[in-house]
Amino acid sequence: MNTRAQTMTMGTKGILTLGMALALVAAFGLTSEARAEGFIAIGGGTCGPRGGGYLTPGHYETRYQTVLVAPARMERQWVPPQYQTVYDRFGRPTTILVRAGYWTEVYVPAQYATQAVQVWVPGYYVPAPRCGPDFALRVGFRF
């Protein structure tokens, strides 16, 4: 006889039992002198002594940068005429103009180059960490 109604009743009984237990703890825990406490704590790291940092000296670094060599532009170009050789009915060659020459505008894209540059990076002081990471977890109970 494992029906849905029985399952719901067991769930309701469990909730009622838990509620009564919490009510008893609240009622007797506030008036009783005997208390039980327990905590689990995971703290936020250890704090070390001051000082202990280090100095990073200045140095040169090679950095790469893209440099514009030539900007984009429109260029005027001559397209030569096209000729074709044809033969008449007696087999004699004749050259004829198929297309006349003309000027046209052609787009020339920008040209870039990668350049290596030496850059001075100044030194700096790196202090030692004084405390660990800020992380804490605390779980507790009281009766």
ABEGO torsion letter per residue (X at the ends): XBBAAAAAAAAAAAAAAAAAAAAAAAAAAAABABBBBBBBBBBBEBBBBBEGBBBBBBBBBBBBBBBBABBBBBBBBBBBBBBBBBBBAAGBBBBBBABBBBBBBBBBBBBBBBBBBBBBBBBBBBBBBABBBBBBBBBBBBX
